[in-house]
Structure formats: C-alpha cells, structure tokens
Amino acid sequence: QVQLVESGGGLVQAGGSLRLSCVASGSIFSINDMGWYRQAPGKQRELVAVITRGGNTNYADSVKGRFTISRDIANTVYLQMNSLKPEDTAVYYCNAAPNSPFVRDYWGQGTQVTVSS
C-alpha cells in the first residue's frame, strides 16, 4: 500500500504563487503515474496535472503555462502554482496510480488552496 500526504496549501492573493508537495510512502515501487487533482465546492474532481514515471507531463488547459508538476526519485511530487486565479480555489488532491489494474488508485487527504480576488 501507498500513503500520500499533501502539504503547501493556503491562502494567497490573485497573482501569487504556492507550491504543493505530496510525500509518498509505503510500496512506492508499485507507482506508475502521479498527479494532482482538484475539487471546488459543488464541482466534480478534475485532473490538474499528471507526471509519468519517465517524467512526461500533461496539464489541464486551464493551468497550462501557470502550473508545473515535477517528481523526484523518491516519488515526492510537487505542483508549482504561479499566477494564481480565484478560479483555482479548490481542495487539491495527490494521486498515485499503481502498476496493477487490479489495485485502486491511492489518494491523499487533500490540501486547501484559496485564492482571493
């Protein structure tokens, strides 16, 4: 099993920056892709960014050019968020996809990001 713990959320003014971190522990050898999702009140959880084991990245159109996902060799994943907008306000969740399709994805508890206008 894998445990994911997010940190780095907080309150920031529009135009500001935050960096989220997600520390993975446990059976980290079983992880393939990792990513960040977010969920605003009353909204569906949506993919923000994903990074593969090989370092390839993909981003939601809404964050391209502003957010950067990265990953270190210990499977800690980061999300650098620049030029934040009020629309970015959400709970941000770290996700880790296992190697096996028979194993459910792992999720962190979430960290709140609030961007004031």
Buried (B, 14 or more C-beta within 10 A) or exposed (E): EBBBBBEBBEEBEEEBEBBBBBBBEBBBEBBEBBBBBBBBEEEEBEBBBBBBEEEEBBBBEEBEEBBBBBBEEEBBBBBBBBEBBEEBBBBBBBBBBBEEEEEEEBBBEBBEBBBEE
